[in-house]
Amino acid sequence: MRIHADPLNAPLLDVTHPRLAVRVFRAVLNRFLLLPLGVAIAMVWANTDPESYFRFAQAASFPVNEIAMAFFMALVAQELFESLMLGGALSAWRHRALPAIAAVGGLIGAVAAYLSFVSLKHEQMLAPAWPVAAAIDLAAGYYLLRLIYPRRSGVVAFMLLTAVLTDAIVIAVASVQTPSFQLHPAGAGLLLAALASAALLRRRGVKAFGPYWLISGTLSWLAFYWMGIHPALALVPIVPLLPHDTRAGDVFADRLDGTPVHHQEHEWNGIAQVAVLLFGLANGGVILRHADTGTWGVLIAALVGRPLGIMAALFIAVLAGLRLPARMRWSDIAVAALATTCGFTFALFLGAATLPIGAVAEQVTLGALLTVVGAFITLGFAWAAGAGRFKVGG
């Protein structure tokens, strides 16, 4: 016998409903929320039982940071590459000079603010941590702007392109400056072999991603490791040679298993989510009392230096004759600039990739985590400026 619920006494939100549970679970996965969950667990663990936490973090460092994170970095590259393909969500952006100028301006502003602050405090040993201060979390900025601009907006594309260019520059420079970097001929040969094998697999019509990772990815990982480049980036060069479908919708939006490529991406996404959870656990545990010059330097760079650098660079560009995109006001540009203040994922990654374990890493890691306050600053400014969903009569 079926029991029919009384609609008048039914709860407004049935949290036990299986469909709701599935939607919540998919929302957590699609928005990379397992990373902050891992960080939260690590923070509690490190501040209650630091000895056992740091034993775990040290043991997990290599398999998580240098192997598992390769799948996450490649997933982000895949999303962006498909969005930039002809017909993709970012391919129609006609003002690519402006994001490039914004990226350079924001990078200069963030690095200058960070280095000036640590120099003022006479702590030059913190200077090598500048990549942490310069990094931008793509996913955090994207979902924040989608909250402010629920309809399709050029502001979101502008921020994403600015963030992509910024992180690409920071990662490239930081990789070359790493003491272990060496353009070894054998490593370069392995990388060419990796690209050639991926091109051959694509030419033969291989749709499954497994052979690309197993053959081409392994060769590329060994090449990066040999040349002293962080191996978590090793799968990124393989991404353009993978099977692709144009991503015409939102960049990080979930897609149905309508094609073999979409099905493969869903499986890949599951691996990446496990990777970011473990990454948060292995790298997010910092002692709260370790806040010091590096912490405040990262915060000043992200919350002040970067948005001011972006705004100043674009103001100069407009004075030089460039125009803002249609239907974008200066207040929208300011919201986009503030949305780049969160470093979180990429800041944590660059800290783990470029800094040895110690006081410097502790300070700047805490600063990277605290940049999440930039999201609240962005929301507050958007509300005050009447941008996006906060527009009066909008």
KOLTOR-220340 format. One record per residue (C-alpha): x, y, z. Coordinates in steps of 0.25 Angstrom, whole numbers, plus 5000, padded with zeros to 4 digits. Example, Ala and Ser with C-alpha at 12.3 -4.5 7.8 and 13.67 -1.06 7.14 Angstrom:
2
504949825031505549965029
// end
This chain:
394
500050005000500550144996500550255007500250385001500850505008499950615012500350735003499950835014500850775024501950745014503350805018503750915009505050845006505150685007506650665010506450515010505950514995506950434987506850534975507250654984508450574990508850544976508750684972509550734984510650624982510750674967510750814971511950784981512750714970512450814958512850934967514150864972513650884986514350754991515650844991515150935002514550815010515950755010516550885014515550895025515850755030517350785029517250915037516550845049517450725048518750815048518350905059517850785068518850675066520050745057520950625059520150525052519650625042521050665037521450515036520250495027520550615019521950585017521650435013520550485003521250604997521950524985520750434981519750544982520450674978521250614967520350504961518950514965518850664963519250644948517850594945517250724952518150814944517850744931516350744934516450904935517250904923516250824915515050904920515751034915516250974902514850934898514351064902515351134893515051044881514251104869512851114875513251104889512751194900514051274900514351274885513551384881514251484891514651594882515451684891516551584895517551704896516851754908516951624917518351614913518651754917517851724930518651604933519951674931519451794940518951704951520151624951521051744952520151804963520151674971521651644970522051784973521051794985521651664991523051694989522951834994522251785007523251675010524451775006523751885016523751775027525251735023524851595021525451565007525451415010523951425006524251484992524351344985522851324989522351424980521651324971520651294982520351444983520151444968519251324966517751334962516751224965515951204952514851124957514551214970514551334961513651274951512551224960512651354968512351434955511251334951510551364964510651514961510351504946509351384945509151414930510251404920511151514922512451564916512951594930513151444932513851424920514751544922515151494936515351354931516351394920517051494930517251384940517651284930518751374924519151414938519351274943520051224930521051334932521251304946521451154944522351174933523251274940523251194953523551064946524751124939525251194952525251064959526651024963526450884958526050934944526950874933526550864918527150724917527150674903526750534907525550604914525150684902525250554894524250484903523350604902523350594887523150444888521950474897521350574887521550484875520950364882519650444885519550494871519650354866518550314876517650424871517950394856517550244859516250294864516450254879515350314887515650264901516550354909517250234916518250204905518650354904518950354919519550224920520550244908520650384905520350434919521450344925522450394915522150534917522150524932523550454932524050574923523550674932524150604944525450594937525550734933525150784947523750844943522650814952522050674947520650714951520650794938521150684930519750644924519450784920520250774906519450654903518150724905518050784891518250644884517150584892515750554886514950684888513450734887513250884886512850944900511751044895511151054909511751094922513151064924513050974936511650934934511350784935510950714922510150594920510750464915510250494901511550454894512750364897513550484900512550544910512550404917514050404917514150544923513150494934514050384938515250474938514550574946514350474957515850444958516150594958515150614970515850504978517150574974516750714979516150654992517450584995518250714991517450795001517650695012519150695009519450835007518350915014518750885029519451005034519551055049518751175050519751245060520751245048520151365042521251465039521851555029521651455017520251435021519951585021520751605008519951505000518651565005519151705001519651654988518351584985517251684991517951814987519151804978518451714967517051784965517751924966518751874955517651824946516851954947518052044945518551954933517151964926517052114929518352134922517852044911516552124909517352254909518252204898516952174889516452034893514952024897514251944907513351834902511951874899511051864911512151864921512351974930513452014939512751954950512651824943514151824941514351854955513551734959514351644950515651704956515151674970514751534966516251504963516551524977516451384982517651304980517251174987517451054978518551104969519251184980519351054988519850974976520951084973521351084988521450934988522250934975523251044978523451054993524150955002523350915015523651015026523251155032523151225018522251115012521351125025521251275025520851285010519951165010519151225021519051355013518651275001517451215009517051345014516951405000515551345000515051475007515251534994513951464990513151545001513851674997513351644982511951614986511851744995512451834984511451774973510351804982510751944985511051974970509751904966510451804956509851684950508651624958508851744968508451844957507251924961506051884952506951774946
// end
